[in-house]
Amino acid sequence: MLALLIRQEVTPPTPTPNSLRTTRLLTNGRVVRVFYPEQDAHPMTRTTAAVHRREIVGLLRANAGPRSLPVVFDDFVETAALTLRNAVDIRGRGEREARYLAIADRYSREELDRFARAIGLTVLAMEAKPSDVLGRLYMELELGNDRLGQVYTPDDVARLMAAMTIGDVVDQVVAHGFAELYEPACGAGGFIVAMTEEMGAHGLDHQTQLHVTAEDLSRKAVHMIYIHLALLGVPAIIRHQDTLTREVFSIWPTPDHLLGGWGPRLQRRSDLNASADTDLTSPTEKEK
């Protein structure tokens, strides 16, 4: 679990002028720690997720200044997602590095330190209570857009949906050793996070017995769900994609997808499914 790996580093790293940048160098290729901002004298102290979210709200509002808060939030989740992805994914790393630096150049050292602390608090909030932390934070910052359908799905609703779906997940695990879950218009991933909790309640391991394919038209949503699933150790492919036209803008594999050898596993299952369908498919249909 990435969150647990991150927490292995109990002592905060030596303070530097740019905590966020230093964090990325520490995690590059290792995924063993994010950081604890220097203000955390006791990083193992337990605090509720709500307290962590309130502090994140304050940090992001402080970074707004002359900027719009939606822009600050977008930059926060994008830099966090880039940090986590570049730690393990060498493909396209240079392009993502350039994008990270372009965003960082717009902020002062003090403002980047606030982003750094906000990332650490996101980790702690997810540990305190796995949930749609960033989606809820998005609504608490009053950034939702009802007209565009950008609203937070309450945790209770997400848990209900997971409870209604868990039977199919269990059946897939029994039949194939793992379940595949497809989530179009995934948003920040509240349903997927709830499903990981529901799997645990049924004695299943979401890190080895679940693979997620998620899509959303919003880049912000892609970054948010990527952070959630990366911290939870969920193997997943997240596509920035128009679900209706099928146009794909970018693809974000989570660290556990890359490190867990999921490509071959998914291909074997696809081959088995295709073989099982052979007897039910006419020759003409096979050629299509």
For each residue, the residues with C-beta under 8 A, 3 or more apart:
1: 4 5 207 232 233
2: 5 6 31 84 230 231 232 233 255 256
3: 6 7 123 126 127 231 232 233
4: 1 7 8
5: 1 2 8 31 32 33
6: 2 3 9 31 32 33 34 123 231
7: 3 4 10 43 44 123 127
8: 4 5 32 33
9: 6 13 32 33 35 36
10: 7 43 44
11:
12: 15 35 36 37 38 40 43
13: 9 16 22 23 26 33 35 36
14:
15: 12 19 38
16: 13 19 21 22
17: 109
18: 21 22 104 109 112 113
19: 15 16 22 23 35 37 38 112 113 116 117
20: 23 24 79 83 104 112 113 115 116 119
21: 16 18 24 25 104 112
22: 13 16 18 19 25 26 35
23: 13 19 20 26 27 34 35 83 116 119
24: 20 21 27 28 83 86 87 100
25: 21 22 28
26: 13 22 23 30 32 33 35
27: 23 24 30 31 32 33 34 83 84 87
28: 24 25 86 87
29: 87 88
30: 26 27 87
31: 2 5 6 27 87 88 255
32: 5 6 8 9 26 27
33: 5 6 8 9 13 26 27
34: 6 23 27 83 119 120 123
35: 9 12 13 19 22 23 26 116 119 120
36: 9 12 13 40 43 120
37: 12 19 40 113 116 117 120
38: 12 15 19
39: 117
40: 12 36 37 43 45 120
41:
42: 45
43: 7 10 12 36 40
44: 7 10
45: 40 42
46: 128
47: 51 52 124 128
48: 51 52 128 129
49: 52 53 125 126 128 129 131 133
50: 53 54
51: 47 48 54 55
52: 47 48 49 55 56 121 122 124 125 128 133
53: 49 50 56 57 121 125 133 136 137 140
54: 50 51 57 58
55: 51 52 58 59 117 121
56: 52 53 59 60 118 121 122 125 137
57: 53 54 60 61 137 140 141
58: 54 55 61 62
59: 55 56 62 63 114 115 117 118 121
60: 56 57 63 64 69 72 73 76 114 118 141
61: 57 58 64 69 141
62: 58 59 65 111 114
63: 59 60 67 72 76 107 111 114 115
64: 60 61 67 68 69 72
65: 62
66:
67: 63 64 71 72
68: 64 71 72
69: 60 61 64 72 73 141 143
70: 73 74 143
71: 67 68 74 75
72: 60 63 64 67 68 69 75 76
73: 60 69 70 76 77 138 141 143 220
74: 70 71 77 78 219 220 223
75: 71 72 78 79 103 106 107 115
76: 60 63 72 73 79 80 115 118 119
77: 73 74 80 81 134 220 223 224 227
78: 74 75 81 82 99 103 219 220 223
79: 20 75 76 82 83 100 103 104 115
80: 76 77 83 84 115 119 122 223 227
81: 77 78 84 85 222 223 226 227 230 252
82: 78 79 85 86 96 99 100
83: 20 23 24 27 34 79 80 86 87 100 119
84: 2 27 80 81 87 226 227 230 231 255
85: 81 82 88 89 96 226 230 252 255
86: 24 28 82 83 89 93 96 97 100
87: 24 27 28 29 30 31 83 84 255
88: 29 31 85 255 258 259
89: 85 86 92 93 253 255 258
90: 93
91:
92: 89 95 96
93: 86 89 90 96 97
94: 97 98
95: 92 98 99
96: 82 85 86 92 93 99 100
97: 86 93 94 100 101
98: 94 95 101 102
99: 78 82 95 96 102 103
100: 24 79 82 83 86 96 97 103 104
101: 97 98 104 105
102: 98 99 105 106
103: 75 78 79 99 100 106 107
104: 18 20 21 79 100 101 107 112
105: 101 102
106: 75 102 103
107: 63 75 103 104 111 112 115
108: 111 112
109: 17 18 112 113
110: 113 114
111: 62 63 107 108 114 115
112: 18 19 20 21 104 107 108 109 115 116
113: 18 19 20 37 109 110 116 117
114: 59 60 62 63 110 111 117 118
115: 20 59 63 75 76 79 80 107 111 112 118 119
116: 19 20 23 35 37 112 113 119 120
117: 19 37 39 55 59 113 114 120 121
118: 56 59 60 76 114 115 121 122
119: 20 23 34 35 76 80 83 115 116 122 123
120: 34 35 36 37 40 116 117 123 124
121: 52 53 55 56 59 117 118 124 125
122: 52 56 80 118 119 125 126 133 134 227 231
123: 3 6 7 34 119 120 126 127 231
124: 47 52 120 121 127 128
125: 49 52 53 56 121 122 128 129 133
126: 3 49 122 123 129 130 131 133 228 231 232
127: 3 7 123 124 130
128: 46 47 48 49 52 124 125
129: 48 49 125 126
130: 126 127 193 196 197 232
131: 49 126 136 155 158 190 193 194
132: 135 136 152 153 155 158 187 188 189 190 193 228
133: 49 52 53 122 125 126 136 137 228
134: 77 122 137 138 188 224 227 228
135: 132 138 139 152 153 187 188 189 190 224
136: 53 131 132 133 139 140 152 155
137: 53 56 57 133 134 140 141
138: 73 134 135 141 143 144 150 152 188 224
139: 135 136 142 143 144 151 152
140: 53 57 136 137
141: 57 60 61 69 73 137 138
142: 139
143: 69 70 73 138 139 150
144: 138 139 150 151 152
145: 148 149 150 151
146: 149 150 151
147:
148: 145
149: 145 146
150: 138 143 144 145 146 187 218
151: 139 144 145 146
152: 132 135 136 138 139 144 188 190
153: 132 135 157 158 187 190 191
154: 157 158
155: 131 132 136 158 159 190 194
156: 159 160
157: 153 154 160 161
158: 131 132 153 154 155 161 162 190 191 193 194
159: 155 156 162 163 194 197 198
160: 156 157 163 164
161: 157 158 164 165 191 194
162: 158 159 165 166 191 194 195 197 198
163: 159 160 166 198
164: 160 161
165: 161 162 168 169 195
166: 162 163 169 170 195 198 199 202
167: 170 171
168: 165 171 172 179
169: 165 166 172 173 179 181 195 198 199 204 210
170: 166 167 173 174 179 202 204
171: 167 168 174 175
172: 168 169 175 176 178 179 180
173: 169 170 176 177 178 179 204 209
174: 170 171
175: 171 172
176: 172 173 179 269 272
177: 173 209
178: 172 173 208 209 210 211 265
179: 168 169 170 172 173 176 209 210 211
180: 172 211 212 213 266 269
181: 169 192 195 210 211 212 213
182: 212 213 214
183: 186 189 191 192 212 213 214 215
184: 214 215 216 243
185: 215 216 217 243
186: 183 189 191 192 214 215 216 221 225 238
187: 132 135 150 153 190 216 218 221 224 225
188: 132 134 135 138 152 221 224 225 228
189: 132 135 183 186 192 193 214 224 225 228 229
190: 131 132 135 152 153 155 158 187 193 194
191: 153 158 161 162 183 186 194 195
192: 181 183 186 189 195 196 212 214 225 228 229 234 236
193: 130 131 132 158 189 190 196 197 228 232
194: 131 155 158 159 161 162 190 191 197 198
195: 162 165 166 169 181 191 192 198 199 206 210
196: 130 192 193 199 200 206 210 232 234
197: 130 159 162 193 194 200 201
198: 159 162 163 166 169 194 195 201 202
199: 166 169 195 196 202 204 205 206 209 210
200: 196 197 203 204 205 206
201: 197 198
202: 166 170 198 199
203: 200
204: 169 170 173 199 200 209 210
205: 199 200 208 209 210
206: 195 196 199 200 209 210 232 233 234
207: 1 210 232 233 234 235 256 260
208: 178 205 260
209: 173 177 178 179 199 204 205 206
210: 169 178 179 181 195 196 199 204 205 206 207 234 235
211: 178 179 180 181 235 236 257 262 265 266
212: 180 181 182 183 192 229 234 235 236 237 238
213: 180 181 182 183 236 237 238 239
214: 182 183 184 186 189 192 225 229 236 237 238 239
215: 183 184 185 186 238 239 240 241 243
216: 184 185 186 187 221 222 225 238 239 240 241 243
217: 185 221 240 241 242 243
218: 150 187 221 222
219: 74 78 222 223 240 249
220: 73 74 77 78 223 224
221: 186 187 188 216 217 218 224 225
222: 81 216 218 219 225 226 238 239 240 250 252
223: 74 77 78 80 81 219 220 226 227
224: 77 134 135 138 187 188 189 220 221 227 228
225: 186 187 188 189 192 214 216 221 222 228 229 238
226: 81 84 85 222 223 229 230 238 252 254
227: 77 80 81 84 122 134 223 224 230 231
228: 126 132 133 134 188 189 192 193 224 225 231 232
229: 189 192 212 214 225 226 232 234 236 238 254
230: 2 81 84 85 226 227 233 234 254 255 256
231: 2 3 6 84 122 123 126 227 228
232: 1 2 3 126 130 193 196 206 207 228 229
233: 1 2 3 206 207 230 255 256
234: 192 196 206 207 210 212 229 230 254 256
235: 207 210 211 212 254 256 257 260 262
236: 192 211 212 213 214 229 253 254 256 257
237: 212 213 214 251 252 253 254 257
238: 186 212 213 214 215 216 222 225 226 229 251 252 253 254
239: 213 214 215 216 222 248 250 251 252
240: 215 216 217 219 222 248 249 250 251 252
241: 215 216 217 246 247 248 249
242: 217 245 246 247 249
243: 184 185 215 216 217 246
244:
245: 242
246: 241 242 243
247: 241 242
248: 239 240 241 251
249: 219 240 241 242
250: 222 239 240
251: 237 238 239 240 248
252: 81 85 222 226 237 238 239 240
253: 89 236 237 238 257 258
254: 226 229 230 234 235 236 237 238 257 258
255: 2 31 84 85 87 88 89 230 233 258 259
256: 2 207 230 233 234 235 236 259 260 262
257: 211 235 236 237 253 254 260 262
258: 88 89 253 254 255 262
259: 88 255 256
260: 207 208 235 256 257
261: 264 265
262: 211 235 256 257 258 265 266
263: 266 267
264: 261 267 268
265: 178 211 261 262 268 269
266: 180 211 262 263 269 270
267: 263 264 270 271
268: 264 265 271 272
269: 176 180 265 266 272 273
270: 266 267 273 274
271: 267 268 274 275
272: 176 268 269 275 276
273: 269 270 276 277
274: 270 271 277 278
275: 271 272 278
276: 272 273 279
277: 273 274 280 281
278: 274 275 281 286
279: 276
280: 277
281: 277 278 285 286
282: 285 286
283: 286 287
284: 287 288
285: 281 282 288
286: 278 281 282 283
287: 283 284
288: 284 285
